[in-house]
Amino acid sequence: MFGEIGTVRNEADENSLQILSLFRESISEIRLNEPESVSAYFSPKYSHYIVVHTPLNFRFPEKRNEWNLRFCGDVGVSIVELATAEDGSAYVRGLMAINGSKVYAVLPFVPIDAEKAKKAEFPEDRMGHIRAQVVPVVLPGIKGETILDIGSGFGTLTIELAKNNPDSKVYGIDIHDSLAAQSQMNAEVLGVSNVQFKTGSAYALPFEGNSVDTATCFFMLHHLEDIKFALFEIKRVLKKGGTLTAIEPLAHQHHHGPQLSETAWVELFEDVGFNAESETPEGAIVLKAVKRE
């Protein structure tokens, strides 16, 4: 059995780690028991590592049993990407362990692993594919002095908005405390200083009326019970002529939440008081709306 070589620091809890599709981009600190050993475990020659750590103490749904095998057995095993390393610590993306977990081993992900990974077959992650195709096209066009990302999750896209708009003030809002705290940690590790994360609801945004230039919602609105209520609240905080960009899965690509057509989405935005346009690239609908009043 491996001995303990370090501990994990992050803001993750059991609830947030159940959103693995988001957490895989989040950053954790591995604090090694012997600070001088960082260079022994982590080298700039390798971008990815296999980390053996304390397992999660909950079970994922049966349809995600492969996650249970990887993260919820006698130990957890994560393949992580090295973000940066410094004296005593390494910062990695995608470590599926809660704050305070023990680390037992760190092994480089070597060329032979990469060759096999190219040939590996996996169940299709349809929504992941759609996000990867659509978001990078939409993100660069989003501008504004004050940008609010609603339902920011672990902050990956919010931080990208801040990088794209270095002279702007960017905010991320999520209803879960642990997600907002982890997002702020991610931004600090990455050195992105013009972004701030807050806990808040899409139904009661912690902003004054007419104070935001640009709002974004990425694959979030369909999770809400009352989308129209949230759109009215977003409209309240937007300045006159302010813009809202939303990306949603098309109905046939996603099977929970409202099954709205492209036309129905546009009509919903128009009813609230936006002038809305839409396009449908790669299984998603992109809505670009301007506040009318």
C-alpha positions in Angstrom: 0.0 0.0 0.0 1.2 3.5 -0.8 2.1 5.8 2.0 0.8 9.3 2.3 2.9 11.9 0.5 0.7 14.9 0.7 -2.8 16.5 1.0 -5.3 18.2 -1.2 -6.4 21.8 -0.8 -9.5 23.0 -2.7 -13.0 24.2 -2.1 -14.7 21.1 -3.3 -17.4 19.3 -1.3 -19.4 16.2 -2.1 -22.1 18.1 -3.8 -19.8 20.0 -6.2 -17.8 16.9 -7.1 -20.9 15.3 -8.4 -20.7 17.7 -11.3 -17.6 16.0 -12.7 -18.1 17.5 -16.2 -17.4 20.9 -14.7 -14.9 19.9 -12.0 -12.4 18.3 -14.4 -11.4 21.9 -15.4 -11.1 23.1 -11.8 -7.8 23.5 -9.9 -6.6 21.8 -6.7 -3.4 22.3 -4.8 -1.4 19.2 -3.9 0.7 20.1 -0.8 3.6 17.6 -0.4 4.7 16.6 3.0 8.3 17.1 1.9 8.4 20.5 0.1 11.6 19.7 -1.6 10.1 16.7 -3.3 8.0 18.8 -5.8 10.6 18.5 -8.5 10.9 14.8 -7.9 7.2 14.3 -8.6 6.4 17.0 -11.0 8.5 18.0 -14.0 7.8 20.5 -16.9 8.6 17.6 -19.2 5.1 16.2 -18.5 1.8 17.9 -18.8 -0.4 15.2 -17.2 -0.1 12.9 -14.2 -1.8 10.0 -12.5 -2.7 10.8 -8.9 -3.8 8.2 -6.3 -5.8 9.7 -3.5 -8.5 9.3 -0.9 -11.7 8.0 -2.5 -14.9 9.9 -2.5 -17.4 8.6 0.2 -20.5 8.7 -2.0 -21.8 6.8 -5.0 -22.7 8.2 -8.4 -25.9 7.1 -10.1 -25.7 3.6 -11.7 -25.5 5.0 -15.2 -22.1 6.5 -14.1 -20.7 3.4 -12.6 -17.4 3.9 -14.4 -17.0 7.0 -12.1 -17.6 4.8 -9.1 -14.9 2.4 -10.2 -12.4 5.3 -10.6 -13.2 7.5 -7.7 -15.2 5.6 -5.1 -13.4 2.3 -4.4 -10.6 1.6 -2.0 -8.7 4.6 -3.5 -9.4 7.3 -6.0 -7.4 7.6 -9.2 -7.4 10.9 -11.2 -5.6 11.9 -14.4 -4.7 15.5 -13.9 -3.2 18.3 -15.9 -0.3 20.3 -14.2 -1.2 24.0 -14.1 1.8 25.2 -12.2 4.3 24.1 -9.5 6.1 26.0 -6.8 8.0 25.3 -3.5 6.1 22.6 -1.7 3.0 22.6 -3.9 1.7 21.7 -7.3 -1.6 23.0 -8.8 -3.4 20.6 -11.0 -6.7 20.5 -13.0 -9.2 17.7 -12.6 -8.3 16.1 -9.3 -11.5 14.3 -8.2 -10.9 14.6 -4.4 -12.4 16.8 -1.7 -10.5 19.3 0.4 -8.2 17.5 2.9 -7.9 14.3 1.0 -4.7 12.4 1.2 -2.4 11.8 -1.8 -0.6 8.5 -1.9 1.2 8.5 -5.3 1.9 10.8 -8.2 3.0 9.2 -11.5 3.7 10.8 -14.8 1.3 10.2 -17.7 4.0 9.0 -20.2 4.1 8.7 -24.0 3.0 5.0 -23.9 -0.2 6.1 -22.1 -0.8 8.8 -24.6 -0.5 6.4 -27.5 -3.1 4.1 -26.0 -5.4 7.0 -25.2 -5.5 7.9 -28.9 -6.8 4.4 -29.7 -9.2 4.1 -26.7 -12.9 4.0 -27.2 -15.4 5.6 -24.8 -19.1 6.1 -24.6 -20.0 9.3 -26.5 -20.2 12.5 -24.4 -22.6 14.3 -26.7 -23.1 17.4 -24.6 -19.3 17.7 -24.0 -18.8 17.6 -27.7 -21.4 20.3 -28.3 -19.9 22.6 -25.7 -16.4 22.1 -27.1 -17.6 23.0 -30.6 -19.9 26.0 -29.8 -18.4 27.8 -26.8 -15.0 28.7 -28.3 -16.8 30.3 -31.3 -19.2 32.4 -29.1 -16.8 33.4 -26.3 -14.5 35.9 -28.2 -17.4 38.0 -29.3 -18.7 38.8 -25.8 -17.5 42.2 -24.7 -18.5 44.8 -22.1 -17.1 47.0 -19.3 -19.1 45.0 -16.7 -19.8 41.3 -17.6 -22.0 39.0 -15.4 -21.9 35.2 -16.0 -24.9 33.6 -14.4 -24.7 30.0 -13.3 -20.9 30.1 -13.5 -20.2 26.7 -12.0 -16.5 26.3 -11.4 -15.8 29.5 -13.3 -13.9 28.1 -16.3 -15.8 30.1 -18.9 -16.1 33.2 -16.6 -12.3 33.2 -16.3 -12.0 33.0 -20.0 -14.3 36.0 -20.4 -12.0 37.9 -17.9 -8.9 36.9 -19.9 -10.6 38.1 -23.2 -11.6 41.4 -21.5 -8.6 42.4 -19.3 -9.9 46.0 -18.8 -13.4 44.9 -17.8 -14.8 43.8 -14.4 -16.2 40.3 -14.7 -18.5 38.6 -12.2 -19.5 35.0 -11.8 -22.7 34.0 -9.9 -23.6 30.5 -8.7 -26.1 29.4 -6.2 -23.6 27.0 -4.4 -21.0 28.5 -2.0 -18.5 25.8 -2.8 -18.6 26.5 -6.5 -18.1 30.3 -6.0 -15.2 29.7 -3.6 -13.5 27.1 -5.8 -13.9 29.4 -8.8 -12.2 32.2 -6.9 -9.3 29.8 -6.1 -9.0 28.9 -9.7 -8.8 32.5 -10.8 -6.2 33.3 -8.1 -4.0 30.3 -9.1 -4.2 31.4 -12.8 -3.4 35.0 -11.9 -6.7 36.4 -13.3 -7.4 39.5 -11.1 -10.3 41.2 -12.9 -12.9 38.5 -12.0 -14.9 38.1 -8.8 -17.2 35.2 -7.9 -20.3 35.5 -5.7 -23.0 33.2 -4.3 -26.4 34.2 -5.6 -29.6 33.1 -7.3 -30.6 33.8 -10.9 -34.0 34.8 -9.4 -32.4 37.5 -7.1 -29.1 38.7 -8.5 -26.9 40.6 -6.0 -26.6 43.6 -8.3 -28.3 47.0 -8.6 -30.6 47.7 -11.5 -29.1 49.0 -14.7 -25.6 48.2 -13.6 -24.4 45.5 -16.0 -23.3 45.9 -19.6 -23.3 42.3 -20.6 -24.8 39.1 -19.2 -24.1 35.5 -20.1 -25.8 32.1 -19.4 -24.0 29.0 -20.7 -26.2 25.8 -20.7 -27.9 27.0 -17.5 -31.4 28.3 -18.2 -32.9 24.9 -19.0 -32.1 23.8 -15.4 -34.4 26.5 -13.9 -38.0 25.9 -12.9 -39.0 29.4 -13.9 -36.9 30.6 -16.9 -39.1 33.7 -17.5 -38.7 34.9 -13.9 -34.9 34.6 -14.3 -34.9 36.5 -17.6 -36.9 39.4 -16.0 -34.2 39.5 -13.2 -31.4 39.5 -15.7 -33.1 42.3 -17.6 -33.4 44.3 -14.4 -29.6 44.4 -13.8 -28.8 45.1 -17.4 -28.3 48.7 -18.6 -30.6 49.9 -21.4 -29.2 48.4 -24.6 -27.3 45.8 -22.5 -26.9 42.4 -24.1 -27.6 38.8 -22.9 -25.9 35.9 -24.6 -27.2 32.5 -23.8 -26.3 29.0 -25.1 -28.8 26.1 -24.7 -28.9 22.6 -26.0 -31.5 21.9 -28.7 -34.4 19.9 -27.4 -33.4 16.6 -29.2 -29.9 16.8 -27.7 -30.9 17.1 -24.0 -33.7 15.2 -22.3 -34.2 17.1 -19.0 -35.7 20.6 -18.5 -38.1 22.2 -20.9 -38.0 20.9 -24.5 -38.1 24.3 -26.3 -37.7 24.8 -30.0 -35.6 27.6 -31.4 -38.7 29.6 -32.1 -40.0 29.1 -28.6 -36.7 30.3 -27.1 -36.8 33.4 -29.1 -40.4 34.1 -28.2 -39.6 33.7 -24.5 -36.8 36.3 -24.7 -39.0 38.7 -26.7 -41.9 38.3 -24.2 -39.6 39.5 -21.4 -38.5 42.6 -23.2 -35.5 41.6 -25.3 -34.9 41.9 -29.0 -33.5 38.4 -29.7 -31.8 36.7 -32.5 -30.7 33.0 -32.7 -28.6 30.6 -34.5 -28.2 26.8 -34.2 -24.7 25.6 -34.6 -23.7 22.0 -33.7 -26.7 20.8 -31.6 -27.1 24.0 -29.6 -29.0 27.3 -29.9 -27.2 30.6 -29.4 -29.4 33.4 -28.3 -28.2 37.0 -28.6 -30.6 39.5 -27.0 -30.6 43.3 -26.4 -32.6 44.9 -23.6 -35.4 47.0 -25.2 -36.2 49.3 -22.2 
